[in-house]
């Protein structure tokens, strides 16, 4: 067997493709449970962008959006290869050039403006060909206005990323950039395969064909005004394709895959909203379901008890109020679960026949070292004395300890950043960290879940059933399996929490109360007659 085929994987998981380069992996446990990889510095926004890189590339090559991949069928796990054009000239204009707008605001005539800008490019030793621009724009000021307009389509413009890691809304093939270093080499600093995990999850959903058709219609079809503007600025030389291969996702099927596909279909199906405005709720729901997948896989690996819910604090009262305390406790439980899952993954291996055989061999310590390196890509630190080696049992203890060691990038950090960046988590140094949704997150939930008017109680039940989100007393009873015992927070506080959600939705324009006992959550963008209200009613990202 090859090295990748020897790796420890969960029951029912697909084997790791031989084509996947794992030279940088030093401890396999996390990737065996969740996949390679969910990365903390890759935001949900960049996750969606990276996923669409694959979709656009498949369209470029005349392939369906989703399918078996580009080989490796014998291994079971699809091998997905894709490329993204370097697009260096456009990226330079948008994110690196600081002379265009000041020159356009000067008192120079048009000819002098072009000359001044080209002279500055030469002075700064920018070896890019921009001769096409003068024939594509009536004046230098028109060119500058086009640059400013396209810059407004930047995602996460508030972050201080290097210019080679800044990105536009993924609504056209020319608007896509790979994540590269200053030498234009792929380095995955901020775009590190979480989007590939998203693509593989969608690819394994039951209704991926219908989703692929919708993605093609709304996102991949050429001729949009934004992409047209990008093409005018970019010219013909978009640079070579930066090519790579997608990572590893263990399970062939999972409820989270189908939930993701359903949410993407629901949001992309809102044709009354311009697609560029659908992308914000899309990235928020994507981050939510991927975070849900992370704790679901942890619970499945541990194999004990019900899945702890996300308890949302809508009250927002300071201090140690019961609602916030319950939310803080749930966040802590989720973080603890992730560490427990890593221990359980090692424990499952410790019960295997192959490990018992290693323990019973004449050279148990050496056999254990070879086996642990093959299964987990890990070995105990070498002793100064070459004749001394930790016992097999001690090596396993050290492996367990290594899974619990604090390190810069691990699944817990990914979970934290996902739920924080989608607007579902709040943190204060003295108060703690807890689940508290912002308005944009609530809006994303309504746009995704609600079609025809939905009774408020049904809306709450749907949030729990689909996303494990709880707010009021009825869902708390179910999620915490409370029959006759005490609720985890006072009933009055839970009811107040539910009322606060209702009020937030009413202020956002998503709830209509008909009477004291009847309130409906509404999604106005799903009704064709509301098309004219456009995207301005959306909560800004």
Secondary structure, DSSP 8 states (H G I E B T S, - for coil): --TGGGS---TTB----TTS--TT-S--HHHHHH-BT--TTS-HHHHHHHHHHHHHHHHHTT--SSSS-SS-GGGSS---EEEEE--HHHHHHHHT--SHHHHHTSS--HHHHHHHHHHHHHHTT-----THHHHHSSSHHHHHHHHHHHHTTEESTTS---GGG-EE-SSSGGG----B-TTS-B--SS--SHHHHHHHHHHTSTTHHHHHHHHIIIII-S--HHHHHHHHHH-S----EEEEE--B--BS--HHHHHHHHHHHHHHT-TTS-HHHHHHHHHHHHHHHHHHHHHHHHHHHHT-S----EE---S--SSS-HHHHHHHHHHHHHHHHHHHHHHHHHHHHHTSHHHHHHHHSTTHHHHHHHHHHHHHS------SSTT----HHHHHHHHHHHHHS--SS-HHHHHHHHHHHTT-EEEETTTEEEE---HHHHHHHHHHH-SS-EEHHHHHHHHHHHH-EE-SHHHHHHHTT-SSS--SS-HHHHHHHHHHHHHHHHHHT-EEEEETTEEEE--GGGSGGGGGG-GGGS---
